Amino acid sequence: MSKDEFRDAYERAKLDYEERVEHDIIGMVGLYDVECFEILVKRNEPMKIKIKWDIANKKHYFKCPNCDKEIGRYNKYCPRCGQALDWSDS
């Protein structure tokens, strides 16, 4: 799914949820679904990786900006949390 498709699905689910709440209609889309879409949209938008320097060992490590776990060089997504990664400045 592309970034735009995620965002469109999120917006549709959010509008559907808000309309159902406004009219007090119980339906298939709930707040939990909207929150899940929101998380997916945010994780699909690349975030700049963190670079941590270990001066004692003269090494650097790459960390996920979302979960702060170490990641391999040039991974497109964090293997732990699925965050899209931006390597443009590294």
N, C-alpha and C positions, 0 to 999 in steps of 0.2 A: 504494500500500500504506500502510495506517495505521501509526502508531507501535506499536500493540498487535500488529498482524499481523507486523511486522518482528521484534518481541521474541519472539513465539511461534515463528516460523520459526527464529530463532537458538537458542532453548532446545531445540527438537526436534532440530536439527542437532547441537548440543553433546551432548545425551543419547545420540543415536545414535552419535556418534563415540566417546564414552567407553565405551559398551557394546561396540562393536566392538574397541576397544583391549583392554578387559578380557578378552574372549573370543578375542582374536587372530584376528579375522575381517576380511579385507580386503573393503571395501565401497565404495559410491559416495560416501559422505560422509567427507571427510578433514579434517585439521586446517586446511588452507588454506580449505576451505569454511566451517568454524566461524569462523575469523578474519575472513573476508569478511562474514559475517552480523553479527559483532560490530561491525565498522566501520560497516556500514549502520545498525545500531540506534543507535550513538552519533551518527552524522551526522544522523539523523532527529529527534533530541532537540534542540530549539532552544537555542542558546547566545547569551548577551548579546553584542551587537556591541561592538567597541572604538572609542572616539572619540579621535582624535589631533588635537591643536591645533597649527597652524602659526602661531606668534605673529608671525613676520616678515611673512607674507602676510595675516594676520588671517582665516584660514580654518580650517575643521575638516574632517577626513576620517574616513570610516567604514571600519573594517578588520574582516575576518573573524576571529573568535576562534580558528579552526582553522588556517588557512594564512597569516594576517596580510596578505593582499592587500587592496587597496582595493576597496570595494564601493559600488554605487549605493544611494542612500537608499531604504529600505523594500523592498529585495529580500527575498523570503521565503527564498531559498537563495543561497549563494555560487555565482557562476557558474564559479568555478575548481575548488572541491573538493566542492561540493554540500552543505555544512554548512547545516542549518536554522538560521535566524537569529531572535533575539529582540530586538525593537525597543522593548520596553515602557518602558525608562527613558530613551529618547532623544527 
